[in-house]
Amino acid sequence: MMIDQLVEKADILIEALPYIKRFRGKEILIKYGGAAMLDKEVRENVLHDLVFMNYVGIRPILIHGGGPAITENLKKAGVASQFVNGLRVTDKATMKVVIETLADLNQKMVHDLSQLGAQAVGLSGHDAEILHVKQHRANGDVGYVGEVVSVNTRPIRELTDLNIIPVIYPIGIDEKGEAYNVNADEAAAKIAAAMDVQKIMILTNVRGILARQNDPESLVPSLHVDGVETLIRDKVITGGMIPKVNACVTALKGNVPKAHIVDGRIKHSLLLEIFTDKGIGTEIVV
């Protein structure tokens, strides 16, 4: 290897130093879900990034969904998937499959993080009583779909204080002890605000917010929170990006300083966003 290449590697480490100083001992929340969870290479890169963050003293909190895996398992069980405004209609039979699928994904990620050298513990939003919910009513009766009304941070903080990575899946519990499916973006935003994290990072399969659809060169690198409604109204932000952006807004309004939407398919996207001056993806700020 040429000496210039070695020097360049050292420069990268020096560039990361102020960010390591800034975030050392502080929590950053990462929401990971969708089809990216099923891609082995993407998943490995994401988990490697979390382990790196953990080793330099940052306290990552991982919230994951599992929509495609849930749909696949429901299909195998002969249960049709129905959606209303992006929310999965969830009856008792569906709920059983949702919990089993998320618990299985959770266990696998905890195992993989451990294999990579980090300590990680899986938590469910209902068994650990983290997510307290009421039934979601805004879109009519969609069954066991919960809206988060409060967050119990204690089980999470007990782990981050010990430099253990909490890996959380979004099932909530109501006042009667019933379990509810919770949108992972919403769960991530509410937990981020309750935990006073330094950043919320939502991993997706696009570059970020694009000024022109399907044109990666039109990436919006930074956006003030006040501009979000206009971009939704003007149909610049559409479809599956809306709940992700709304989650960022919820977190920012809950005093989280910065929110990022990042393409999880880019190798080491979390490290590039946190530890470099330019970053990648779209940041939303207050």
N, C-alpha and C positions, 0 to 999 in steps of 0.2 A: 504494500500500500504506500502511495506517495506521501511525503511529509505534509504536503498541502491538504490532503484529505484528512489526515490525522488532526491537523490544526483546525480544520473546519468542524470536525466532531467536537473538539474542545470548545470552540466558539458557541456551538449549540448548547452545550452544558452551561456555559457562562450566561447565555441568554435566558436559560431556565431559572437561574439562581434567584432573581428578585421575586419570581412567582412562587418558588418553593418557600422563600422567606414569608411572603404574604399569606400563603394558605396553610403553612405548617401548623398543625394542631387544630385546624378548623374543618368543618364539614362541607362537603360538596355533594349534592344529590344528583344521581344519574338515573334517568328513566330509559329503560331498554325494552323493546318489544317488537311485535310485528314479525314480518318474514325474516328480518335480520337475525332473529334468534335461532332460526333453523339452518342458517348458513354457517357451517363449521369454521371456516376461515375468519369470518367477521366476528363470530362469537369468541374465538380464541384471542383475536386482537383486542377486543373490548375487555375481556377478563385480564389480559396481560397489562393493559393500561391501568386497570383498577389496582392490580398488585403493585405496580410501580408507584402509583399515588400513595398507596398504603405504606410502602417502604420509605418514602421520603417524608413521612409524618403527616400527610394529608389524610383526612378521615372520610373516605367515600361511603355513601349510602346508596345501595342499588335497589331500585323499584322496577319490577318487571311485570309485563303482561304475558299474553300467550294466545292472542286471537286466532292465528292460523292453526295452531296445534289443537285448540279447543274445537274449532270448526271441523277439523279432520276427525277428532275423537267422537264428536257428536254424530258425524256421518257414519262412522263405524258402528255406533250404538243405534243407528236407525232413527236419530232425532234430527229433524230439519232445523237449520239455523234461520231465524228471522230477525231482521233489524228494523228499528224505527229511529230515524234521524241519527244513525250511527250507533245506537244502543242495542245490544243483543237482548231480545225478548227472552226472559229467563224464568222458566217454571221449575218445579222441584227436580224433575228428571234432568233438566239442563244444568241446574245448579250443582248437582252431584258430579257431573262430568267436568264442569268448570273447576271445582275444587280439586278433584283428583288430578286433572291435567296440570294446573298451576303448581300443586304440591310436588308433582313429579319433576317439572321443569326447575323448580326451586332447589330441590335436592341435588339435581345434576349440576346446577351452577355452583352450589356450595362445595360440592365434591371437586369440581374443576378448579375453583379458586384455591382450595386446600392443596391440590396437586401442584399448583403453580407457586406455592410457598406462603400464601397468606392465611390468616385465620378468618373464617367466615362462619356465620350462623344464619340459618333460614328462619324467617318469621312470617306468620300469616297475619293479615290484618284483623282476622276475627279471633283465632285461638290466642294470640298475644294481646287481644283487645286494644289494638292500636287505632283502628278506624271505627269510629262510632257514627252510625248512619241513620237516615230515615229513608223511607221508600221514595224513589224518584218518581215524581208525578208530572213533570213539565211536558212530557210527551205522551200523556195518557198512561194507562196501566201496562207497564212493560214487565210486570212480575217482580222477581227478586233482584231488582237493580237498585243499588243504594246511592244516595247523595250524602257526601261526608259532612257531618255537622260539627264534629270535634275530633282531635287527634291526641292520643295518649303517647307522649314522646319517651316516657320512662324506659320501656324495653329497648328502644333504639339507642338512647343515650348511654344506657348501661354497657352496651357493646362498643360504641365509638370511643367512650372514655378508656376502654381497654385496648384500643387500636384493633378491634375486631370489625370486619366488614359485615354490616347487617344486609341481608338479601331478603327483600320483602315482596310478598305477592298480595294483590289488592282485593281481598275479601273483607267486607265490613260486617259489623254486628249491630243490630238494633237494640232498643231498650228491653225487648222480650228475649233477647239471646238468639234471634234468628239470623242466619248468615245471608249476606247479600253480595252480589257481584258489583264491583266498583270499577268505573273506567280508570285505567292505569294512569292516564295523563292527569285526571282530576286528583287521584290519590297522591301522585308525585307532587303536584302543586301544593296541596294542603299539608303534606308532611314537610315539604321544604320550608313553608312559611312557619309552621309550628316549631321546627328545629332551628330556625334562624340561620339557615345555611348561607354560605358565601355566594354560591351559584346553584342554579338548577340547569342541568344539561339534558336535553331531550334528543335522543338518538333516533334518526329516521332513515329513510332510504332515498332522500333527495338532498341536494346541496344545502338547502335552507329555503328562505323566502325568495322567490324569483319574481322580478318585475314583469318578465314575459314568460308565460308557461312553456315548459320544456326547453328553456334556453338557459343552460348553466352559466353562461357568460353574463346573464342579467341578475346575478346574485345580489341581493340587498345585504351588505355586510353588517350594517348597524341601523337600528330603528328605534325611535322613541316610542314609549308605550302609548302616548297620545295619538300616534299615527295608525294604530292597529285597526280601529273601527273603520277608518276611511278606506284602508286597503281591503277589508272584508266587503264593505259596501261596493267598492269598485271592482270586485271580483278578481283582485290580484291574489288575495289569499282565499283559496277555495277548498272544498272537499275535506280530505283527511288532515290537511294542514290547519284547519280552523280549530279543532279541539286542542291541538298542540300549542298553537299560538295563544289560545284562551287560557291554557294551563300556565303558560309563561306570565300572562297578565295577572292571573290570580296570585301567583307566587310573588311577583313584583309589588302588587298591592298589599301583600302580607309582609312587606319590608325585606324581601330577598333582593340584594343589590343588583344582580345581573342574571339574565336568562339567556340560554343559547339553544339554538336548533342546529344540530350537527349531523352530517351524513356519516352514519356508522359504517358504511362500506369503505370509506377511506381508511387506509391502514393507519392505526394509532391516532384516530381522529380526536380522541379525548386529550391525549398528550399535546397534540398540535394546537388545540383550542386553549388549553390551560397554560402551557409553558412557552408559547412563542409570542413575539410582539404583534404579528399580523393576525394570528388565529385563522380559523376557517369557519364556514357556516354563517349564520345570522345571529347577532347578539341583539337582544331587546333590553333597553335600559330605561330608567326613570329619570 
